[in-house]
Amino acid sequence: MVAVESAEPDDADAVADRWADLAAGQRRYGSHLRPDESGAAIRELMARAAADGRLDVARTDDDIVGFVRYDIERGPLAQDVIRGVVRDLYVDPERRGEGVGGALLDAAERELLARGADVVTVEAMADNEDAIRLYERRGYRPHRIAFEREVENDKRSRGNR
């Protein structure tokens, strides 16, 4: 049985380890995050998110098997909506397909709605078909598209302007 609940600051290490798994797995889809070099920063980020009530975990009797981190988008620009943002969503590979990801997403959406969100956004790497399918099944549709290209070769050919 898996229960989704608010994370405790003491969960930060276990969540950070799973974030490292998430980041390492995303590299096959083109992510530039370097999990090995990010450990301390992620532990601090996850502890802060847990303390602020912006981190939920999926827990079995003896272990955390997934997590979701979320918050309300903040910034100086006025918008038509209050945007809730799911920053990270991860389920241990052996627990995928059991509804854990959907339960984590449900929990994040409920909390973001309670905090005033009008819309919720999630991100997925363009080639991560499993994540895209999950979000599309849940009613998410593309809103923004980011494009990327390497520029180092261009810099050399233009004389490093």
N, C-alpha and C positions, 0 to 999 in steps of 0.2 A: 504494500500500500504506500502511495506517495502522497504527502501533504505539502501544499504550498503555503508558506508563511513568511512573515517579515524576517529578514536576516538580523542577526545580532552582530555587534562589532566583533565578537569572538569568531564569527564565521568567515572573516575577511581572508584568512590564509587559505582555507579550503576553496573559497570562491576564486581567489587569485590564481590558485593552481588550475582551476577549470578555465579561467579566462586565458591562461597560457595555452591550454589545449585548444581553445576556440581560436586564438590568434594564430597558432601554429597550423591548424587546419585550414584557416582562411588564406594562407600563403599560396596554396595550390590554385586559388581563384584570383591571385594577383595582389593580395594585401601586402603592404609594405611594413606592417607592424613587426617588431622584433621582440618576441615574448621573453627571450632569455635576458635581454638587457632592460626589460621593463618591470621586472618583478617587484622591486621596492615601491615604485610609483603606483603600480596596480594595487598592491596591498593597502597602501594609504588611501587610494581612491575608493576601494571597496569598503574599507572601514568607515570612511566618511559617509559613503552612500548608505551603509547600514545604520549609522547613527542618525542620519537625516530621514530615514524611512523611505529611501529611494532604491532599495534592493530587496528582492524577495528570493527565497530559495525553495527548491523542491527537495523534500527530505523524506528518506525512508526511516525506519526505526533507528538505523545506525549510521547513516551517511547522507551527505548532500549529493544529489544526482543531477542538479541543474540549477540555473539562476537566471534572473532577469534584472537588469539595472535600467532605470528610467528617470526622467525628470520633465519639468516644464521648461520649454525653450525660453531663454531670457536674452534680451538684447535691447539696444537703444532705439530700434526702429518700430514704429507703430504697425500693427498688422490687423487684418480683419478677423482673425481667429486667435485663440490661445492654443498653442501647439504643444501637445504632449509628445515626448520623444522616447522611444525604446532604444537605449544605447547599446545594450548587449543582451543577447538571449542565447543560452547554451543548455544543451541536454547531453549527458554522458552518452556516448555512442550505443552502449548496450541497452539503454532505456528509450531510444528513439522509436517512434512508431506506437508508443503506448499512450499518447495523449499528454505527455508531460509538458512539451513545448506549448501546446494549446492552453493548458492550465496556467502556465507561467504568463503567457500573453494575456489571458483573461484577467489574472490578478493585476498585472500592470495597467491594463485598460481601465479596470474598476478604480484603481487608485488615482490614475491620471484624471479620470472623470470627476472623482471626488475633489480633486485639486483645481478643478475649473477648466480642464481641457475641452476644447470644442472638436478637435481632430487629434489623431494619433498617427505619428509617422514611425516607420521602421526602415532600416537600411539592410541591404543584402549585396554581396558582391555580385556583379553582373552574370558570372558563370555559375553561381551557386543555385542550381535548379531546385534542390530540395527546399532551401529556405524560401525561394520565390514561390514555389507551389504552396507552401504553408501559408504564406501571407496572402496570396491570391485566394485560396480557399476561405480565408477569414474575411475577405472583402476588401483587402488593400489593393490599391491600383497605383501604377507609377505616377509620381507627382513631379519629381525632379530627376534629371539624368545628369550624371557627372561624366565628363570625358577626360581622358588622360593620355599623354604621350611623353616619351622621353625627349629631352631637349639638349642633352650633353653634346651630341653630334652636331646639332645646329649651332651651339655656342662656339665650338671649335671652328666650324666652317665660316662663321661671321666674325672671327677674330675676338671673341669674348667681349663684346661691346659692353 
